[in-house]
Amino acid sequence: MKKSRPPTDEQRTTGRKLVVLSPTVNIAVMTSALEAVGMDVVVASQYGGAVPPEKMDTADAIVFDRLQMMVVADTSPAALAVMDELMKRGVILSVEDEGYVHAIGAPALYPSQREYLDGYRAGVNGLIDHLLTGGARAATQGYTSEGCARGERPSGVREGRPERELHEPVTRPLDQGNMTWGLNAIGIDKSPFTGRGIRVAILDTGLDSDHPDFRGRKIVSQSFVPRETVQDVAGHGTHTAGTACGPQSAAQGPRYGVAYEAELFIGKVLGGPQGSGQDGWIMNGINWALSNGCRVISMSVGSDAPPSNLYRMLGERALNQGAIMVAAAGGSSQRSRGHIARTGSPANVETILAVGALDSTLRVADFSPGGKIDIVGPGVDVCSSWPLPSGYSTISGTSTATAHVAGVIALLMQADPHASAREIWQRLQASARKLDAPASDVGAGLVRAPVSATTEPQAPISK
């Protein structure tokens, strides 16, 4: 099998095919038909629901039987003839090209570009300080004194590729009292729930297992990225896992985790320092999460692809198995310049909960997209865990908003363990704090932590 390679500017697909199978498919019979024409077929259940990355890289067809879907790499005439016959018989419902995805909030610039711009900005700021203060250094709004001293830019400012938001690690979290502003905004202090008994899957760039805030905690982890362990080298996954399910008390600084007693499942589906991956890796992670009984599947990943039937069916089949898939809406808007981008994939399908972002004044974040938005969460200057030695980072993005929402879903499921996934989805939106903004920007409103098994809708607030 020809291995897929990282995309170029002109290449947006891997060359493999994503196949949605009928829910009544007989996996054994279909597998036999594919093997009869010489295809090397791998079935996820043979590996406990998680296909080893090296198998994903070499097999001709990978069947995710929990999802009733598969990835096909063999496009020989014989293989295509079999697939055409399976489609005529209704075994195959749809076929799509496999694409690439990235972490929503991954670093936007290469180090050399960042160093040049940081140096240029520092020189301009120094000149302005000198002219305005007679040489005395002026405070620059949006920077911590520590960040300025090290030439760091303020979190929330976006540079480079427009679909990615900016983040920059700091050596300690910002002083926000005993909780981050995000936890205060969603009313976590009034909620008696902790996420206990609920399994939450974070499909992202992995986790720093040596972080003191996760040390000693039982965590199930799996890497779906070829030739990479689950260890997080990008930081994004550690940050989202911390926001969704971080500890009640952090080693340093304020509490930042929502569902601190949830059972944490870390699926590494994005690799490298930039946090990039393929749709097949995401499918592998979802199949693994459902096989392990995860009821919340958080995905701060995406692309600018249009709505996909495959992801629509993924969301629906997850809901049918009692799980909610929640995804970041994207980050390519520039609202301050009049540009509002559309929600990206996979959040742009109706069966996956799409999350937009707010700042600490509860206004829509400049980068947050519009259109298909189901709910919003705190997403600007959000402090959470980060790989050592930094330990903590304050970043911005719909990814951080998604992590808040994923944690609250776990609280709602603990509050009513007998409710279906669809009932929890409805309750999540019904209990949201209504905002004075269009539904296309904020959906049902600001996510709120449950205070009882039945939560009441919040009163609207003014701008």
Secondary structure as UniProt FT lines:
FT   STRAND          13..21
FT   TURN            23..24
FT   HELIX           27..35
FT   TURN            36..38
FT   STRAND          41..43
FT   HELIX           44..47
FT   TURN            48..49
FT   HELIX           53..58
FT   STRAND          61..64
FT   TURN            65..68
FT   STRAND          69..72
FT   HELIX           77..88
FT   TURN            89..90
FT   STRAND          92..103
FT   TURN            104..105
FT   HELIX           111..133
FT   TURN            134..135
FT   TURN            141..142
FT   HELIX           145..149
FT   TURN            150..151
FT   TURN            155..156
FT   TURN            162..163
FT   STRAND          167..170
FT   TURN            177..178
FT   HELIX           181..185
FT   TURN            186..187
FT   HELIX           188..190
FT   TURN            196..197
FT   STRAND          199..204
FT   TURN            209..210
FT   TURN            212..216
FT   STRAND          219..223
FT   TURN            226..227
FT   HELIX           236..245
FT   TURN            260..261
FT   STRAND          263..268
FT   TURN            272..275
FT   STRAND          276..278
FT   HELIX           279..291
FT   TURN            292..293
FT   STRAND          296..299
FT   STRAND          301..303
FT   HELIX           309..320
FT   TURN            321..322
FT   STRAND          324..328
FT   HELIX           335..337
FT   TURN            346..348
FT   TURN            350..351
FT   STRAND          353..358
FT   TURN            360..361
FT   TURN            366..367
FT   STRAND          375..378
FT   STRAND          382..385
FT   TURN            388..390
FT   STRAND          392..395
FT   HELIX           398..415
FT   TURN            417..418
FT   HELIX           421..430
FT   HELIX           439..442
FT   TURN            443..444
//
